[in-house]
Amino acid sequence: MTRKNAEQLLAETFGFDHFHEEQWKTIQHVLKGERVLLIERTGFGKSLCYQFPATVLPGITIIFSPLIALMRDQVKKLNALNIPARCLNSEQTELENNRILDDAVNGKVKILYIAPERLENLAWIKAVNRMQLSMVVIDEAHCISVWGHDFRPAFRRIVELVSRLPAHVPVLATTATATPVVERDIVRQMSGEVRVIRGKLMRDNLQLYVQYMSCQDDKLTWLAHHLPKLEGNGIIYTGTRKEVARVTEWLKKNEIPCIGYHAGLSTEERKRIEQGMMDNRWKCIVSTNALGMGIDKPDIRFIIHTQMPQSPIHYYQEIGRAGRDGSSGKVVLLYHPDDIKLPKLFVNFSKPAITTYKKLIKLVSEDALTETQLSVKMNVPDSAIRSIKTDLLEQGILRERMRAGKKVISFIPSSPEPDYQMIDALRTVRMAELDQMVGYAETKESRMKFLCRYLGDLNENDFSNCDNSGIHPLPVVEDLLIDQKLRQFNGELVVQEDEEEYTIG
């Protein structure tokens, strides 16, 4: 297929008149049946690199994605273009998922999105062997790698499927956030000859600011003063659900239209807020990191963090949601040196110390226990138990089964010794990533260059899009009225202290 013919089909099907150079380069390799890893910035248009070939190839394209909101959004848009698309996920009934599988087997679906966690489902295992697979796509491919910032064991099962595919079936893996180490790991797991296409991560339409705060209350003062003056709508990211509630109430007190969002809300409420965000119903959404990856909104004008993310990779991914339409977007980190305490706590939860692993193994060697029982006995959060369980299930040291209607974890007596060296290495990496995030907050060089270099983009261009390279800062401004409101707000605010303070997402 020539580029001219392809772009004619592109206009007829998707309404775009041309491909970007690296989009067309990727599509050419996919149509030749090759395996490709595409590393491109958020907003580049990676989805078109698999959606277009899917409409050209004869059978069904399967897209593995961890993002249910993204799947819903993409399926809705594809169906509006008369491209038969469906998705399989845990928020649908088994009856609905099974009907979709039947349609896929019978050739009634062109593009099928599936959450990797569904791969253990027996109906899926039977159905996939009867499908006419024309392409496999791994979206958010960094989730394959244990060295990635969002490793998910379920993605390993995708690797098993890919390894069994005929050589002529193309495989496309996409991500915006792969360091050179993660890139090599993804390529190794895709197996065979893999072509890597790495684009430039520079986003010169984003204006990057880090505003130093002398105390935590300064963050609320800054928001009340600057938020009404910022153009358009945006997202304020906080570190915890408790902080979502606090910031939301403060903005409402200042008559700034907003709403809170986190993973603890019902599916229906999350959908309502997501749609309201698309409709610009509020000035901003105040959220944990649960919001964003599945939202394809090109005109987000600002991203503000009141809490430091765990790594420059997390930060780059979250700020990349601003200005995807190419227009200007403001990106602000409200920074206090003590902010490192919360992400360090999260790292400790996600990668506990080796002594904690050994204590869990000892307990489940004596008796099978639930996650909740282990959390109580070990006096650690549920998130730490889940992290240890995930690692040791992956290594074949633990197993999970049902007992009296509950999932219990037990030790496999004949299992090998845990790979404590790998576990310790990962913990060291996570702490080093956090140090780099502090480095970003305190650097005096171009902030965009700092992020690009960390992610493996060695572009030597000069940038002038941050407060270190010519942009005027957005400082905390004294305002007697805001100060008075804040004193009153702090006096009225009564927050129940519980473990939700340290709930991620």
Sequence and secondary structure as in RCSB ss.txt:
>XXXX:A:sequence
MTRKNAEQLLAETFGFDHFHEEQWKTIQHVLKGERVLLIERTGFGKSLCYQFPATVLPGITIIFSPLIALMRDQV
KKLNALNIPARCLNSEQTELENNRILDDAVNGKVKILYIAPERLENLAWIKAVNRMQLSMVVIDEAHCISVWGHD
FRPAFRRIVELVSRLPAHVPVLATTATATPVVERDIVRQMSGEVRVIRGKLMRDNLQLYVQYMSCQDDKLTWLAH
HLPKLEGNGIIYTGTRKEVARVTEWLKKNEIPCIGYHAGLSTEERKRIEQGMMDNRWKCIVSTNALGMGIDKPDI
RFIIHTQMPQSPIHYYQEIGRAGRDGSSGKVVLLYHPDDIKLPKLFVNFSKPAITTYKKLIKLVSEDALTETQLS
VKMNVPDSAIRSIKTDLLEQGILRERMRAGKKVISFIPSSPEPDYQMIDALRTVRMAELDQMVGYAETKESRMKF
LCRYLGDLNENDFSNCDNSGIHPLPVVEDLLIDQKLRQFNGELVVQEDEEEYTIG
>XXXX:A:secstr
  HHHHHHHHHHHH  S   HHHHHHHHHHHTT EEEEE  TTS TTHHHHHHHHHSSSEEEEE S HHHHHHHH
HHHHHTT  EEEE TTS HHHHHHHHHHHHTT  SEEEE GGGGG HHHHHHHTTS EEEEEEESGGGG TTSTT
  TTHHHHHHHHHTS TTS EEEEES   HHHHHHHHHHH S EEEEE     TTEEEEEEE SSTHHHHHHHHH
HGGGS S EEEE SSHHHHHHHHHHHHHTT  EEEE TTS HHHHHHHHHHHHTT SSEEEE TTSSTT   TT 
 EEEESS  SSHHHHHHHHTTTTTTSS EEEEEEE GGGGHHHHHHHHHHS  HHHHHHHHHHHHHS B HHHHH
HHHT  HHHHHHHHHHHHHTTSEEEEEETTEEEEEE TT     HHHHHHHHHHHHHHHHHHHHHHH  S HHHH
HHHHTT         BTTTT         HHHHHHHHHHHHH     SGGGG   
